[in-house]
Amino acid sequence: MPAYVKFPSVRLRFNYRSILNQYKQIEKTEQISCLNPLSTNFLSKRMPKKAQREKFIGVACALSVVVLWSGFLILSRYGAARTLTAYDLAGLRFGVSGIIMLPFLIRNGFGGLKPAQIATISLTAGPFFALCAYAGLSLAPAAHGAVLLPGTLPLFTTLLAVLFFRETLGANRIFSLVMILGGIGLMAKDSLAFSAPGQGWGDLLFICGSISWAIFTVLARAWQITPLKATAVIAVMSMVVYIPIYILFLPSTLLTAPLNEVLLQGIYQGFFVVIVALLAYTRAISALGPIVTTMITAATPGIAASAAVPLLGEPISSAVGIGIILVTAGMVGAVIGLHRSDDKKSRG
């Protein structure tokens, strides 16, 4: 039965049965054919070398996302503590990325995406996620953002994939997910133990941002959105929607901020975080699926926490250290599970 979601200026119509059928068709197709670099199938019985190459590309893309997201958390916390506001960071993020991707979108169009699909991915991976992240980082430490943004992403993604798309979880995935969540729990207990006024709101914003990104993750898989298409649509549509509101109504210190700070945030947030990281993330979803991808990116809190020691002066406790080990072990287990799954299918 169709369900409706209302936003201030748009009414979106979702047919969950149709999306579920698309998701099932992807899983069925994966069992009989192999992928080209921009499609979504990767479990080929006929061409195991290409299947292995696809897995390798997916893991490499997911690991590159870990590095870029860790830098995003550190640099956003750094920027929020200095001159620029959260709205400025979002403006630089979408202004730079939108201008870069506009020629591609003009040349190639929306590639058959419906208005509701365009609005959904643009919102969930665009302004809503970004404002939750930047506003949260202006209220809470980078360690909180590392734990509650990418750290909780495997949980929310798995719940959405299982509840709405009926994806099944093997024993290896369940064990890896438990290890990852256990490690995240240890880091969360340590990071959230001491809170200052306003940090609770920051943590809530992080959770909202994680849920928003999880929705984008599973829908990008279900709708088979290619990396370039997803990046172009999200960047340009976010720019079109957000920049006018930002210029006309939102508080800004952009004109009084140091030029080097503006350039640093604009290049990293607009090019590396939106374009490079989003291309890599969508490609990883295409190759590995949403659950395994988010299991790998769950290593972000550990990398960010380690980088925060020399860059932000935030020490790592023993609980955080153990949590990093558990998350890393769970991530490695998920990757090993991919290889074993491939071996079983090739023998079958």
C-alpha positions as CSV (number, residue, x, y, z in Angstrom):
1,M,0.0,0.0,0.0
2,P,1.5,3.4,-0.9
3,A,2.7,5.5,1.9
4,Y,3.1,9.3,1.9
5,V,5.8,11.5,3.4
6,K,5.1,15.2,3.6
7,F,7.8,17.9,3.5
8,P,7.2,21.7,3.6
9,S,7.2,22.1,-0.2
10,V,7.0,18.6,-1.7
11,R,4.8,15.5,-1.3
12,L,6.6,12.3,-2.1
13,R,4.8,9.0,-2.9
14,F,6.6,5.8,-2.1
15,N,5.4,2.4,-3.2
16,Y,7.3,0.0,-0.8
17,R,6.1,-3.1,-2.7
18,S,7.6,-1.8,-5.9
19,I,10.9,-0.9,-4.2
20,L,11.0,-4.3,-2.6
21,N,10.5,-6.0,-5.9
22,Q,13.4,-4.0,-7.4
23,Y,15.6,-5.0,-4.5
24,K,14.8,-8.7,-4.9
25,Q,15.4,-8.5,-8.7
26,I,18.9,-7.1,-7.9
27,E,19.7,-10.1,-5.7
28,K,18.3,-12.6,-8.2
29,T,20.3,-11.0,-11.1
30,E,23.5,-11.1,-9.0
31,Q,23.4,-14.9,-9.0
32,I,23.5,-15.3,-12.8
33,S,25.7,-12.5,-14.2
34,C,28.7,-10.4,-13.5
35,L,29.0,-6.6,-13.3
36,N,30.5,-4.0,-15.4
37,P,32.3,-1.2,-13.3
38,L,29.1,0.9,-12.9
39,S,26.4,-1.7,-12.3
40,T,25.4,-3.6,-9.2
41,N,25.9,-7.4,-9.7
42,F,29.0,-9.0,-8.4
43,L,28.4,-12.7,-7.6
44,S,29.1,-14.4,-11.0
45,K,29.5,-18.1,-11.4
46,R,30.6,-17.8,-15.0
47,M,33.3,-15.1,-14.5
48,P,34.8,-15.5,-11.0
49,K,37.8,-13.3,-11.9
50,K,35.5,-10.4,-12.6
51,A,33.6,-11.2,-9.5
52,Q,36.8,-11.1,-7.4
53,R,37.8,-7.9,-9.1
54,E,34.5,-6.3,-8.2
55,K,34.8,-7.3,-4.6
56,F,38.3,-5.8,-4.5
57,I,37.1,-2.6,-6.0
58,G,34.3,-2.4,-3.5
59,V,36.6,-3.0,-0.5
60,A,39.1,-0.4,-1.8
61,C,36.3,2.2,-2.3
62,A,34.9,1.5,1.2
63,L,38.4,1.9,2.8
64,S,38.9,5.2,0.9
65,V,35.6,6.4,2.3
66,V,36.9,5.6,5.8
67,V,39.9,7.8,5.4
68,L,37.9,10.7,3.8
69,W,35.1,10.5,6.4
70,S,37.7,10.6,9.2
71,G,39.1,13.7,7.7
72,F,35.6,15.2,7.4
73,L,34.9,14.7,11.1
74,I,38.3,16.2,12.2
75,L,38.1,19.1,9.8
76,S,34.4,19.9,10.5
77,R,35.1,19.9,14.3
78,Y,38.1,22.2,13.7
79,G,36.0,24.5,11.5
80,A,33.0,24.6,13.8
81,A,35.3,25.6,16.7
82,R,36.8,28.6,14.7
83,T,35.1,31.2,12.6
84,L,32.7,29.5,10.2
85,T,29.2,28.5,11.2
86,A,27.6,25.1,10.5
87,Y,25.6,26.8,7.8
88,D,28.8,28.2,6.2
89,L,30.3,24.7,6.1
90,A,27.2,23.3,4.4
91,G,27.2,26.2,2.0
92,L,30.8,25.5,1.0
93,R,30.1,21.8,0.8
94,F,27.2,22.2,-1.7
95,G,28.4,25.3,-3.5
96,V,31.7,23.8,-4.5
97,S,30.4,20.3,-5.3
98,G,27.3,21.6,-7.1
99,I,29.4,23.9,-9.4
100,I,31.8,21.0,-10.3
101,M,29.0,18.5,-11.0
102,L,26.6,20.8,-12.8
103,P,28.2,20.3,-16.3
104,F,27.8,16.5,-15.9
105,L,24.2,16.8,-14.9
106,I,23.4,19.2,-17.7
107,R,25.1,16.8,-20.2
108,N,23.6,13.5,-18.9
109,G,20.3,14.6,-17.2
110,F,18.8,12.6,-14.3
111,G,19.1,9.3,-16.0
112,G,15.5,8.2,-15.6
113,L,15.2,9.0,-11.9
114,K,11.7,10.0,-10.9
115,P,11.0,13.3,-9.0
116,A,10.4,11.5,-5.8
117,Q,13.6,9.6,-6.1
118,I,15.6,12.7,-6.9
119,A,14.1,14.5,-3.9
120,T,14.7,11.6,-1.5
121,I,18.4,11.0,-2.3
122,S,19.1,14.7,-2.5
123,L,17.6,15.3,1.0
124,T,18.8,12.3,2.8
125,A,22.4,12.5,1.5
126,G,22.3,16.3,1.1
127,P,21.2,19.2,3.3
128,F,19.5,17.2,6.0
129,F,22.5,15.0,6.7
130,A,25.0,17.8,6.3
131,L,23.2,20.2,8.7
132,C,22.8,17.4,11.3
133,A,26.5,16.6,11.1
134,Y,27.8,20.2,11.1
135,A,25.3,21.4,13.8
136,G,26.1,18.4,15.9
137,L,29.8,19.0,15.6
138,S,29.3,22.6,16.8
139,L,27.7,21.2,20.0
140,A,29.5,18.0,20.7
141,P,33.2,16.7,20.4
142,A,34.5,15.0,17.2
143,A,34.6,11.7,19.2
144,H,30.8,11.8,19.6
145,G,30.3,12.5,15.9
146,A,32.7,9.6,15.0
147,V,30.8,7.2,17.2
148,L,27.2,8.3,16.4
149,L,27.5,9.1,12.7
150,P,29.4,6.3,10.9
151,G,29.5,4.2,14.0
152,T,25.8,3.6,14.2
153,L,25.4,3.4,10.4
154,P,25.7,-0.4,10.2
155,L,22.9,-0.8,12.7
156,F,20.4,1.5,11.0
157,T,21.3,0.2,7.5
158,T,20.9,-3.4,8.6
159,L,17.6,-2.7,10.3
160,L,16.3,-0.9,7.1
161,A,17.5,-3.6,4.8
162,V,16.0,-6.5,6.8
163,L,12.7,-4.8,7.8
164,F,11.9,-3.1,4.5
165,F,13.8,-5.2,1.9
166,R,13.8,-8.6,3.7
167,E,17.6,-9.0,3.2
168,T,18.9,-12.1,5.0
169,L,21.9,-12.2,7.3
170,G,24.3,-15.1,7.4
171,A,26.1,-16.2,10.6
172,N,29.3,-14.4,9.5
173,R,27.5,-11.1,9.0
174,I,25.7,-11.4,12.3
175,F,28.9,-12.2,14.2
176,S,30.8,-9.3,12.4
177,L,27.9,-6.9,13.1
178,V,27.9,-7.9,16.8
179,M,31.6,-7.3,17.1
180,I,31.3,-3.9,15.4
181,L,28.4,-2.8,17.6
182,G,30.2,-4.0,20.7
183,G,33.3,-1.9,19.8
184,I,31.1,1.1,19.0
185,G,29.3,0.6,22.3
186,L,32.7,0.7,24.2
187,M,33.7,3.9,22.4
188,A,30.3,5.4,23.0
189,K,30.3,4.6,26.7
190,D,33.7,6.3,27.0
191,S,33.0,9.3,24.7
192,L,29.5,10.0,26.1
193,A,30.4,9.6,29.8
194,F,31.3,13.2,30.3
195,S,28.9,15.7,28.7
196,A,28.7,19.4,28.7
197,P,25.6,21.6,28.2
198,G,24.3,21.2,24.6
199,Q,26.1,17.9,23.9
200,G,22.8,15.9,24.2
201,W,21.3,17.9,21.3
202,G,24.5,17.4,19.3
203,D,24.3,13.6,19.9
204,L,20.7,13.6,18.8
205,L,21.6,15.4,15.6
206,F,24.3,12.8,14.9
207,I,21.8,10.0,15.3
208,C,19.3,11.8,12.9
209,G,22.1,12.2,10.4
210,S,23.1,8.5,10.6
211,I,19.5,7.4,10.0
212,S,19.2,9.8,7.1
213,W,22.4,8.4,5.5
214,A,21.2,4.8,6.1
215,I,18.0,5.6,4.2
216,F,20.1,6.9,1.2
217,T,22.3,3.8,1.4
218,V,19.5,1.2,1.0
219,L,17.6,3.2,-1.5
220,A,20.7,3.8,-3.7
221,R,21.0,0.0,-3.8
222,A,17.3,-0.7,-4.4
223,W,17.1,1.9,-7.2
224,Q,20.4,0.9,-8.8
225,I,21.7,4.4,-8.9
226,T,25.2,4.6,-10.4
227,P,28.0,6.5,-8.6
228,L,28.3,9.4,-11.0
229,K,24.5,9.8,-11.3
230,A,24.1,9.8,-7.5
231,T,26.9,12.3,-6.9
232,A,25.8,14.7,-9.6
233,V,22.1,14.7,-8.5
234,I,22.9,15.1,-4.8
235,A,25.5,17.8,-5.4
236,V,23.5,19.9,-7.8
237,M,20.1,19.6,-6.3
238,S,21.5,20.3,-2.8
239,M,23.1,23.5,-4.2
240,V,19.9,24.6,-5.9
241,V,17.8,24.1,-2.8
242,Y,20.2,25.1,0.0
243,I,22.3,28.0,-1.3
244,P,19.4,30.4,-1.9
245,I,18.1,29.7,1.6
246,Y,21.6,30.0,3.1
247,I,22.2,33.4,1.4
248,L,18.9,34.9,2.2
249,F,18.0,33.6,5.7
250,L,20.8,31.8,7.5
251,P,23.5,33.4,9.8
252,S,27.0,33.5,8.2
253,T,30.5,34.6,9.0
254,L,31.9,33.5,5.6
255,L,32.9,37.1,4.6
256,T,34.8,37.7,7.7
257,A,36.5,34.3,7.9
258,P,40.2,34.0,7.0
259,L,40.7,33.1,3.3
260,N,42.9,30.1,4.0
261,E,40.2,28.6,6.3
262,V,37.5,29.1,3.6
263,L,39.7,27.5,0.9
264,L,40.6,24.6,3.1
265,Q,37.0,23.8,4.0
266,G,35.6,24.5,0.6
267,I,38.1,22.2,-1.2
268,Y,37.9,19.3,1.3
269,Q,34.2,19.5,2.1
270,G,33.0,20.3,-1.4
271,F,35.4,18.2,-3.5
272,F,36.8,15.4,-1.4
273,V,33.9,14.7,1.0
274,V,31.0,15.2,-1.5
275,I,32.4,14.2,-4.9
276,V,35.3,11.8,-4.2
277,A,33.8,10.1,-1.0
278,L,30.3,9.9,-2.5
279,L,31.5,8.4,-5.7
280,A,33.5,5.8,-3.7
281,Y,30.7,5.1,-1.3
282,T,28.1,4.6,-4.0
283,R,30.5,2.4,-5.9
284,A,31.1,0.3,-2.7
285,I,27.3,-0.1,-2.2
286,S,27.1,-1.3,-5.9
287,A,29.8,-3.9,-5.4
288,L,29.3,-5.1,-1.8
289,G,25.8,-4.2,-0.9
290,P,24.7,-1.7,1.8
291,I,25.3,-3.9,4.9
292,V,28.9,-4.9,4.2
293,T,29.8,-1.4,3.0
294,T,28.6,0.1,6.3
295,M,30.4,-2.6,8.3
296,I,33.7,-1.5,6.6
297,T,33.0,2.2,7.1
298,A,32.3,1.5,10.8
299,A,36.1,1.7,11.1
300,T,35.8,5.5,10.8
301,P,35.4,6.2,14.5
302,G,38.7,4.4,15.3
303,I,40.6,6.3,12.6
304,A,39.1,9.6,13.6
305,A,39.8,9.0,17.3
306,S,43.4,8.1,16.5
307,A,43.8,11.2,14.3
308,A,42.2,13.4,17.0
309,V,45.0,12.7,19.4
310,P,47.7,14.8,17.6
311,L,45.3,17.1,15.7
312,L,42.7,18.0,18.3
313,G,44.4,17.0,21.5
314,E,41.8,14.4,22.4
315,P,43.4,11.3,24.1
316,I,42.4,7.7,23.5
317,S,41.3,5.7,26.6
318,S,41.7,2.0,27.1
319,A,38.0,1.5,26.4
320,V,38.3,3.3,23.1
321,G,41.4,1.3,22.2
322,I,39.6,-2.0,22.8
323,G,36.6,-0.7,20.8
324,I,38.8,0.1,17.9
325,I,40.2,-3.4,18.0
326,L,36.7,-5.0,18.0
327,V,35.4,-2.8,15.2
328,T,38.5,-3.6,13.1
329,A,38.1,-7.3,13.7
330,G,34.4,-7.1,12.8
331,M,35.2,-5.2,9.6
332,V,37.9,-7.8,8.6
333,G,35.4,-10.6,9.4
334,A,32.9,-9.0,7.0
335,V,35.5,-8.8,4.2
336,I,36.6,-12.4,4.8
337,G,32.9,-13.4,4.6
338,L,32.7,-11.9,1.2
339,H,35.5,-14.1,0.0
340,R,34.0,-17.3,1.5
341,S,30.7,-16.5,0.0
342,D,32.3,-16.1,-3.4
343,D,34.1,-19.4,-3.0
344,K,30.9,-21.3,-2.1
345,K,29.0,-19.8,-5.1
346,S,31.9,-20.7,-7.5
347,R,31.9,-24.3,-6.3
348,G,28.1,-24.4,-6.6
